[in-house]
Each structure stands twice: as structure tokens, then as C-alpha cells.
Amino acid sequence: MQTRVLTGITTTGTPHLGNYVGAIRPAIAASRRPEVDAFFFMADYHALIKSDDPARIERSRLEIAATWLAAGLDPNKVTFYRQSDVPEIPELTWFLTCVTAKGLLNRAHAYKAAVDKNTEAGEDPDAAITAGLYMYPVLMAADILAFNAQQVPVGRDQIQHIEMARDIAQRFNHIYGHDFFVLPEVVIEEQVATLPGLDGRKMSKSYDNTIPLFAGGTNQLRDTVMRIVTDSRAPGEPKDPDSSALFTIFRAFASETESAAYRRALEEGIGWGEAKQVLYERLEADIAPMRERYEALIARPADIEAILREGAGKARAIAGPKIAELRDAIGLRSMSAIATVAATKPRQAVKASRPPRFASFRDTDGSFRFRLFSSEGDELLLSKSFKDPKEAGAVQKRLKMLGASAATLISLPRSLVLELDDEPVATTPDYADDIERDEALNYLRAALDLLVEQEKSA
């Protein structure tokens, strides 16, 4: 059983060493665990709240995508996409906005901090505060709930946003009378390292004390390491490793044996210049191979675009059916779907009418398959191949007890896939366009519900 874990990356800056150690490296390591279904998205809608510089947003999207890929993120094993490539997210944001209490948003830490700052300065409480900042928690909730993410790793300053996502999801579920959303759990990575910057404070763009990960190449890395602030102890004087930013950074990249040797060198009086050179060489050993991959990716933005587009397709295959289900629940179903449901209900009540039906057959290769037909005789599903007819029969039996609300239907560009236990078992015909596919989705859901009622009355 996999756990779906979702991580967002805001596209407002150039990645630095602290980002790599504190977020990128542990997240990629976690994504490789077989029990994790990892989702990574470029939070470029969130970036618009923090920056109105189009060039910065554009460049940051490219650099951050290239950084994660160069650091080892495998797009074949995770779902890696841009937030702005999944239109279901802003649509869900509006659905959630309509059930979110204003009082809940009033309590959001970022909004309250901005109001307090204005009040202290004697300005209007809402001066320069955008609706984007105010609505940030709802957009974040949509990021999570669109995919029913079960776990969301965040820093302690983001815990409130996950709690708000849970509150919003519970409110929606309550209003519309069904558990549409999984309630996400906060994951706090207590063991994640926090690196000091050039001045000893936490490495952060806010303090302008960062060490670039790839930007500027090896020369920039060395020059920046050489600018790390140290004390006045001369060569030959013992240094305290535990209070040294050099040792903290070194230890985040080195083995225990290497770290012990570096500690001894500091305690035995190695000069700060030489200690910085040793640190630079240790960093370069890990970073150089990644930098080579990064530079190759940056030089081929079309390749990155293709990876992100493919990831968006995977993401939409999950978010699309979710939005279709929600549209149906809140009364935004298509008119043709309403007509279909209305037309099928009278037939359902009459014993002599034709309900949805299965037709089993043996394929040319000797395997067994089945089709599901509507009451009008239209093909709704074609199963995969089964070696044993009993397997095919068992799947049919499960579909008769499944019902629309429990069905996992994945939207592809022109068709739908039905899954059981995370495995595809049947597909629909190809449709002419998205509209026809979405109408078929509602039609198929109605047929699945009819099967359940037919089974109960049999």
C-alpha cells in the first residue's frame, strides 16, 4: 500500500546549498522508497503572490526544475508538474473558496503578520495586502486536495496551512454529504539539516547570505565559501568545530569518517583559509556531477518542458475525475448527463427494461475479456485480458457492487481508465474530445450505480 506524499516548490529564486540539504536531497531520497507515491509540483501560482517580476518567475521555473532533475528526481517514478499546467487546481480553489469561512482566513499567520506590520507603522491594516496573500491557504488546500495527498512534508511555519486544508476539506465534505477528500497529515522532518549562511545565520535569500548550488559554476562556489565569516583565531590555534559554520556545512555532505578528520584538523589548528579550501573541495566532489547535468538541462529547456507537460498529464489524470465528481456533487453536471441520468432511472425501476449488462468473450489469443454495455447498447467499458475466466468473472462481480462514488476513473486525453486496487482493469472507447469524454464519465458513473441497484434487487 503506497502513501501519496505531496511537495510544493515555490518558483521565486535560485536554489542554494541550504535548499539542497534541507529540502531537495531528503525529498528525492524519500521519493525512492517503494511505499511512497510522490508528487512534486512547481508552485508558480504561489510565486505570483511573492513576485511581480515576470523575468524572475520565468527564470526561476527553469532553474528549479533543472535543479531537481539534476539532483536525481526521476520523473518516471514520481509525478512532477507545474501548478499552472493543471487547470483543475484553480477550479477547485474556487469550489473551496465558496465553503471557506472568512474568519478562518483572518487567522492565517502570514495575513495577520502583514496586518500587524501595517498597524505598527500607523498605516491602514490592509495596506498593500493583496487578495492573493489572503487566499493563499485556499490555493494551498486545492494543491493538496486535488490529489487526495495523504502526507505533506512542511516546515513548522507551514503547519497551520495543512490544518486549514483539513478544516476546509471537512467543511466541504459536511456540506455535500460525502467524504470527497482525504484529510492530509502534516509531516515534520525534524532531522533535516539547517545550514548556516555566510554570516552564521540560517542560510536564506532574505539575509542575502546564501551559497549558490549551481549558479556561477565552480569558481562562484569557491569564492562564496572563501567569504564565510570566521573568528580571528590564527593558524596553529585550536578552533571550536561546534561553533564553526564551516564544520556544520562540511558535516552535511561528508561521511562520519570524513567529518571526524575535519573536526580533528580544526581542533589541531588548521588555518581558516586552508579549512575553507578543504570544505570547497568536499562540496565540489558532490556538486560537480550534478552541476554537469544541470547545465545540460538548462541548455535544453524544451526537454524540461516535455517532462513537465508529461507530469501535468499524469496529474490531470487524477485531478480531472476528482473535479468531475465534485462538479456533479455541487450541481454543475452537464445537461446531457442530467438527461442521461433522468433517462436511466425509469428503466431502472421497471423489471422488464434493459439495465447495463456485461458480455464476456474469448479473445483471439485465448484470453478472456468482457464488455460493459449501457441500457441503450452503447459500449461503456472493455476489460483487460484475463488468463482465467474466473478472474474476469470476479472483476465483473466487484463492479456490480462498486458504485460510482467508489470507482477510480482516470481521465486520459480521449478516454477513461477504470482501476481496481490501483491496477487498470478496463478502458472506455476513445471519444472525439474532452467534452464527449467528460459526458461519458458521468454516463459511466450512472451505469455503475445502476449495476449496484440491480444487484441489490436481484
Helices and strands as residue ranges (DSSP letters): E 3-10, H 17-19, I 20-24, H 25-31, E 36-43, H 44-50, H 54-70, E 79-82, G 83-85, H 88-97, H 102-106, H 109-120, H 131-145, E 151-153, G 156-158, H 159-176, E 185-187, G 205-207, H 217-225, G 241-243, H 245-253, H 256-267, H 272-298, H 301-330, H 335-349, E 357-362, E 368-373, E 379-383, H 389-402, G 404-406, E 408-411, E 416-420, E 423-427, H 434-457
